[in-house]
Amino acid sequence: MLIERVRQAFCAALLLIVLTPAASAAPVAEADRVPLDLRRTTLVVSDIDRSLAFYRDALGMVVTYDNLIFTPRDAGSVEAAERASRLVFLRANDDFIGVLGLIQYLKPDRGSVDIRDKTFHTGTAILVVNHENARSAFERARAVEGSQAMWEPAETVYPSYDGTGKIRVLTSGIQDPDGFVVEINELLDALD
């Protein structure tokens, strides 16, 4: 079945990402630092409230910023602005890295691009999250209007770092209401 082949190929491609130990909130050692910090990924969405139902309510992210942005900046309303958007930031367990931005353009209407049939192609993005209860998060996310399940939660077994054991990971895939692919993982074994 095509969905199973996509799931298997996707899981294999993300092996290194999934098996990378969880990042610590502490900065890297001064000698290992590079000249940038990756702070946020921002998704252009068609309806922020629907996206909040997915990322905040279903997955459990926390809103840290939610504002209307106008051009010119002193415009007092969407109607008075030349351009207007709503920008929301959500965080997982760190408010400096792992931040997700959502932006909805309110004025002028920029239209939309259907990305649902373009997943797993050059130019598409995949968000990978670890969740303490991937099955429950998957079911809540699937219930959000416009989302679409790609593959059900299933256990995948990877070799351990030293190659002598196994690491079990529960993986599932879903498209958010705008078609962005989100893989929801749950580590079932400790990463030693």
Residue, then its C-alpha position, 0 to 999 in steps of 0.5 A: m500500500l502506498i501509505e505504508r511505503v511512504r511511512q517506511a521511506f519517511c521513517a528511514a529518512l528520519l532515522l538520524i533525526v529521531l535517534t538524536p538525543a533530546a537537545s538541552a536548553a543549555p547553550v553549547a560550549e563556547a568552542d563549539r558555537v557557530p555564528l547563528d541560532l535557529r530560533r523559529t520555523t514560521l508557517v503561512v496558514s489560511d486560518i490561524d484559529r484552526s491552526l491553533a486548534f491543531y498545534r496548541d490544543a491537539l499537540g499541546m504547544v503554548v502560545t507566547y506571542d499573538n498580535l496583529i501586524f500592520t503596515p504602516r505600523d501606526a494603522g489602528s485596524v485591518e481596514a486602515a492598514e495597507r497590509a495586515s497579518r496576524l502572527v502567533f508564536l508557539r513553544a514546546n519545552d524551550d522558548f528559545i529554540g523549537v518555536l513555531g510561528l504561524i502567520q495569516y495574511l489578512k490584507p491583501d489576500r495572498g491566495s493559497v497553494d495546495i501542498r497536499d499532493k506535494t509532500f515528500h518532494t523537494g521544497t516541502a517541509i516536515l515538522v518532527v515532534n516528540h510527544e509523551n503520548a503520541r497516540s493521544a496527540f495523533e487522535r486529537a490532531r486527526a480530529v481537527e477540521g482539515s487535518q488528514a492522517m497519513w499513517e497511523p501510530a506504529e512502532t518502528v525499531y532502530p538499532s541502538y547507538d552502539g549497535t547491540g540493542k534496539i530503540r523502539v519509536l512510535t511514529s505517526g504522520i499527519q497533515d495539518p489543516d494547511g497540508f504541512v506534514v507533522e510526524i508525531n513520535e514517542l520514544l519507547d526506549a531510553l536513548d543511552 
